């Protein structure tokens, strides 16, 4: 028999590879089941389920689904494999059943994660309840779900995460997270979706309920409900100890949208009497869009700030949000006073509605204001915002210092008995729109309505559609789609042939 030619060998290898590929595509995705009465020596079928989630994940490959039946599972879960772009690995609660991964009684080490995705890709976690991990010891970190080490294309959908608590003393810088996404390698964590989750009753110490930190490039935090947590609900961060490469060490290119956040309160944690708990925070991050969120009764609403000298917050847009009833400021930017040289650059605060915030004094005994600018704000725009004050003690806009440059105020609507403070930490407010324009040198087209257009105590379900004189208040259309395509309620932003001031676009029949 003649030896095979090189061409024959190549053709044979190609045929075998093609056959293997076709076979892989024709293999039916497997379903594995986990139940409290299961056995890890079983097959993992519906009738013979596994006992632990980790055992099922050992079997799961690309395209497979692991169903967790109702019950409580006291284990730390880690994904040992990745899916494929066309064939995800899915871990989910069995439909209609309550599957709980519980940390009750589990000792918390230096860092303890209830569910870990490390360096994996194409994974979905859906419908699970993760709860009950607690510590009071210094030097420990308690986490619900962690995504890290270059993981890609991860979706966390419809999970219920609560009672993740670190109650150690505040001087020890206690840390806990319901969800932590951390880019801690040279490869970016990317294509992350955190959507439709319910997160509550977490004590996070000096950390946050949902944290996006370090080299995370491309994420969506969308449609979540977060309530009764301490310190911060959602944080996109940069400049901390997440990544050893300073050029990579910040979150970027993400959206935080359509979340409902309320009762974020430092009285629930170690930072009592601080009133600094924040609903949404971009701190040292870049190119984050924060839009169409509903925020109510938090210590503070939305911050696009910087706490670190080398990491200004850059290129962020805060638009079409409704922020009400917060104890301190509604929306703010800049570096912290007497703390750091960080600042806020080339950001936009546009088409938001703020009502009845700013109810207690700030850290220096001052009135913070509905809109607040502190240190090193550069080349930012504040436009088309509807700011309604319900008290004469309120402040529409408070710019604390003379630092920064190039900030523009365009066509904002101010309603109610409040005033303005310009380039001073505290003092006697400006009480007329003319005085505000003269002091700021800007906001020439601002509108002032002396009576509050929303003459009621704001609640989560209140209607903040422009009323009275404010209905016909027309905003400005900014370049590059800065206003966004849709208003808070999902209506086209330019309905009725014009763009309204505030987060809600009146319907055409209201305008006639």
N, C-alpha and C positions, 0 to 999 in steps of 0.2 A: 504494500500500500504506500502510495506516495505521501511524503510529508505535506501537511497543510500549509498553504501559502499564508503570508501575512494578511492578505486581503480576506481570505476565508476565515481566519481567526477573528479579525475585526468584525466581519459580518455576523459570525456566530455569537460573539460577545454582545453585539448590539441587539440581536434577536432575543437573547436571554434577558437582557436588561428591559427590553420592551415588554416581554411576557411577565416579568416580575412586577413592572409598573402597572400593567393592566390587572394583574392579580390583586395588587394592593388596593387599586381603586374599586375592585369588585367585592372586596371583603366588607361584609356588613358591619357597621359600627357596633361595638358591644355595649351592653348595658349591665352595670354591676349594681348590686344592692347592698345596703348596710342596714342592720336592724339591731335593736337592743338584745334580742334573743338569738342573734346570729352566732356564727362560729368562724373564726379566721382560717380554719382548716377546710371550710366548705368551698363551694364553687363560686359563691357570690351571685347566685341567681335569685330571682324573686322568691322561689320556694326555699332556697338554701343560701341565705344572705351571709355576708361577712359580719363580724362583730364590730370591727373598727374601721374608721374612715381611712386611716393610713394603709391598712391592708388592701382595701379596694383600690386606692391610688397606685399601689405597687403594680397592679394588673392593668390599669387604664393606660391606653395609648392614644395616639391621634384619632380624633373622631368619636371617642368613647365618652359615655356619660355615667357618672356615679350618682345614684339616687340614695339619699339618706332618709330612712323611714323615721316616723315620729319617735321621739325619745331624747334622752340626755346622754351625751358622749363626753366623757372626761378624758380628753387627749389633746395633745398639741399636734396640729396637722401641718404636714409639709408636702409640697408637690415634688415628687422625684423625677418627673419627666415633663416635656413640653408637648403641646399639640403642633398642628401645622396651620398655616394661614387658611387652608381650605378644610381643615378638620380639627376643630378645637377639642380640648379636654374640658368637660363640663362637670362641675361638682355642684349639686343642687338638692334642695329638700324635695322629698317626694310630694307631688301635688296634693294640697289640702292637709298636709301633716306638719306638725311643729317639730323641727329637728334642731336641737340645741347643742352647741359645743360649749361646754361649761368649764370655767377655770376655778370653780368653787373648790377650795381646799388645796389648790395647786400652789406650791412654793414659787415665789417670783425670784428669779436670779438677777444678774446684772442686766440682762434683757430677756424677757420672756414673751414669746409671741404665740397667740392661740392658733393663728393660721399664717403660714409663711410661704411666700412665693419668691424664691431666690434664684435669679439667673434663668428663669423659665419664660416661655412665650406661648401665646395663643391659648389662653385659659379663661374660663368664665366661672365665677362663684356666685350662686344665685339662691336666694330664699332661705338662707340659714340664719339662725339666731346664735349670736356669739356674746357671751355674758359671763359676769361673775368673777373676773380676774382682779384681785385686789392685793395691795401691799401697803404697809405703813413703815417699812424699813428704808433707811437712807441708802442711796447708791443702787437702787433698783428701778427697772423700767417695765411697766406693764402695758402690753399692746394687744389689741384685738386682731387686726389683719395687717401684715407687713408685706410690701412689695419692694424689692431691692435688687442690686447687683446686675443692672442691665436688662431686667425683665422687659418684655415687649408685648404689646397687644393683650392687655389684661383687662377684663371687665368684672367689676363688682356690682351686682344688680339685685335690688330688692331684698337686701339683707337687713336684719334687725340686730343692732349692736348697742349694748347698754351695760351699765354697771362695771365699766373698766375704771378702776380707781387706784390712784396713788395718793395716800393721805399722809405721807411723811412730812416732817417739818419744812416750812418754806425756805429756811436758810440752807437746806440741803439740795435745793433746786430739783424737786421731785418731778418725775416725767411719766406720762402715760398717754396713749393714743387709742382712739377707736380704730382709726385707719392711718397708717404711716406709709407714705410712698417716698423712698429715699434713694437718690442717685448717688451711690457711694463708690462707684468705679469709673474707669475711663470710658466705659460704654454707657450711653444714655439709657435711662429708663424712659420709654416712650410709648405712645398710643395707649394711654391709661384712661379708662372710663369708670367713674364712680357715680352710679345713677340709681335713683329711686330707692335709696337706703333710708332707714329710720334709725337715728342715733340719738341717744338721750341718757341722762343721769350718769354722766362720766365726770370724774374728778381728775383733771389732767395735770395738776400741779402748775409748773411753768411751761407746759407744752400745750397741745391743741387736740381737739377731737379728730379733725382731719388735717393732716400735715403733708404738704408737697415740698420736699426739701432737697437741695443739692442738684445734681445733674439729671433733672427731669425735663424732657423736651417734648412737649405735646401731650396734653391731658384735658379731660372734661370732668368737671364736678357738677353734676346736673340733676335737678329734680329731687334732691334729698330733703328730708325733714330733720332738723337738728334742734334740740331743745333741752333745757335744764342741764347744761354743762357749764363748767367753770373755764375761765381764762379766754380761750379763743375757739370758735367753732371751726372755721376753715382758714388755713394759712398757707400761702405760697411764699416760700422763704429763700433767702440767699445770704451768704456771708457767715454761716455758722459752721460747725465742725462736721458737716455731712460728707464733704469730698475734699481730699487732700490737694487737688489741683485747683488753685484759686480761680483760674479761667473757666472752670466748669461748675463752680460751686454756687449755682443759683438756679431756681426754677424758671422756666421760660415757655412761651407759646402755649398758653392754656386758656380755657374758658371756665368761669364759675357762674353758672346760670340757673335760673328758675328754682333756686333753693328757697325753702321756707325755714327761717331761723328765728327763734324767739327764746326769751328767758336764759340768755347767756350771761351769767352773773357771777362775779368773783366772791360773792357771799356764800356760794356753794362749795368753795374750795379754800385753799390756804391763803389766798391774797385778799382777805377780808378787808373792808374799809378802803379798798383801792378803787373800785368802780372803773376798772380798766379792761373788763372782759369785752371782747370784740366779736362781732358776728363774722365778718369777712376781712381778711388781712393780707395784703401783698407787701412784704417786707424784704427789700433787696431783690425782688424778682423783676422780670422784664417781659413786656409784651403779653400781659394778662388782660383778658376782657372779663369784666364783672358786670353782668347784665341780667335784668328781669328777675331779680331776687326780691323776696318779701322779708323785711327785717322788722322786728317789733320787740320792744321792751328788753333790750340788751343794755349792757353798760355803755357801749359805743356801737355804732353801726358799721361803717366801712372805712378801712384805713388803707391808703396807698402811701406807705411811709418807708423810712429806713432807720434801723437801729445800729447799723455798722458803717464805719467811715468809708470803706472802699466799695460799698455796694449800694449805690443809689437805686431807687425804684424807677424804672425807665419804660416809657412807651405803653403804659397801661391805660385802659379805658373803663370808666365807671359810668354806665348808662342805663336808663330805663328801669331803675330800681325804686322801690318804695320803702322808705325808712321812717319809722314812727315810734314815738314813746320811749326813746332811749334815754338813759339817765344822763349821759354826757353827749358829746358831739354826734351828729348824724353821719357826715362824711368828712374825712380829713386827709391831709397830705403833709409831707415835710419830715425833716429830722426832728428828733425829740429835743426839747429845750434843755440846755445845760448838760447834754448827755453825749451826743456824737455829732460828727460832721456830715453824716449821711443826709440825703435829701430826696426830692421827687422831681424828675425831669421829663419833659415832653409827654405829659399825661393829660387826659381829658376827663372832666366830670361834667357830663351832659345829660339833659333830659331826665333828671331824677326828681322825685317828689319827696320832700322832707316835711314832716308835720309833728309839732309838739315834742321835739327832742330837747336835750340840754336842760335837764330838770334839777341837777345837783351841781355844786361847784367843782372846779377842776383841781388838779394836784397842787396848784399854787394858790388856791382860794379864788381863782378867776372864773369867769363865765366862758366856757369853751366855745360855744356857738354852734349853730346848725351846720355851717360849713366852716372848716378850720384850716388855716395855713400856718405852719410853724417854720422851722429853719430850712433854708436852702431849697426853696421851691423855685424851679427854673423852667421857663418856657412852657408852662401849663395853660390849659384853657378851661374856664368854668362857664358853661353856656346853657341856656334853655332850662335851667332848673326852677322848679316851683317850690319856694320855701315859705311855709306857713307857720308862723309863730302864734302860740295861744296865750303867751304871757309877756308882760312888759319887761320881765327879767331876762328874757331870751335875747340872743344875738343872731342876726341873720348870717353875717360873715365876720369872722374874727381872724385877722392876720396879725400874728404876734410880734414879728421883728422886721427889720429892714433888710434882712438877708434875702438872697435870691434876686431874680430878674425876669423880665419878659413874660410875666403872667398876665393873662387877659381874662376879663369878665365881659360876657356878651349876652345881652337879652335875657337876663334872669328876671323872674317875677317874685317879688317879696310881698307877703300878706300878713297883716297882724300888727300888734303894738310894739314890736321889738325895734332894735337899732343895729348899728354896725360899729365894730372896733377896728382901727387901722394902725398897724405897726406899733402896738403897745400891748403889754401883757394883761393889763386890766385898766380900768378907768371909766370915765364918763362916756357912754355911747353917743355916736352920731344919731340924731333923731329925724333926719330928713333925707330923702333920696338925693336932693341937691348936695347936701353935705357929704354924703357917701361918694357921689361922683367926683366931687372936688378932691376929697382926700385920696381916693384910689386912682384918680386920673383916668377912670375907665367906666365901663358899664353905662355908656351914654344912652343906650336904648332900654335900660332896665325899666320895669313896670313896678309901681308901688300901689298896693290896695290897703288902706288903713285897717279895715276890719278883716278878721280871719275868714278866708273863704271856706274853711272847714271848721265850723263852729261846734265841734263835738269832740269828745274824748276818743282818740283813735284806738281802734281794736284791729285784730288781725283781719277780720272780715269786712271792715269798713270800705265804702266806695270812695275812692279819691279821684274820680273823674272830674276834670275842671268844671267849676260851677260859677254862676254869676258872671262878673266881668272877665273872669279868667278864661271863659270858654273861647273867646275870640282872640286870646293872646297868642300871637304867631311867633314862633321861634325862628332860628336861622339854620339853614342847611349847611353843614360843615363838609369839608373836603374828605375824600377817601372813605366814605361810608361810616364816618365816626359816629353819626347818630344811631346807627343800627337799622336793620330792615324792619323790625317789628317792635311795637311798644310792649309795655309790661304784660298786657293781656293777650298778646299774640296778634294784634291787629297791625295791618301795614302802617308803618311809621308816617308815611306821607298821605294818609287817607284824607279825603276832602279837599285835595289840591294844595294843602299846606302842611307844615309840621308844627304841631302844638308844643307849647311849653309844658314841661313836666313829663311824667312817666307814662301817662295815658293819653291816647289820641281820641278826642270826641268823635262819635259817629257822625256821618254826613247829615242825618236828619236833625241832629242837635245844632248843627252849624247854620241851618237854613233859617 
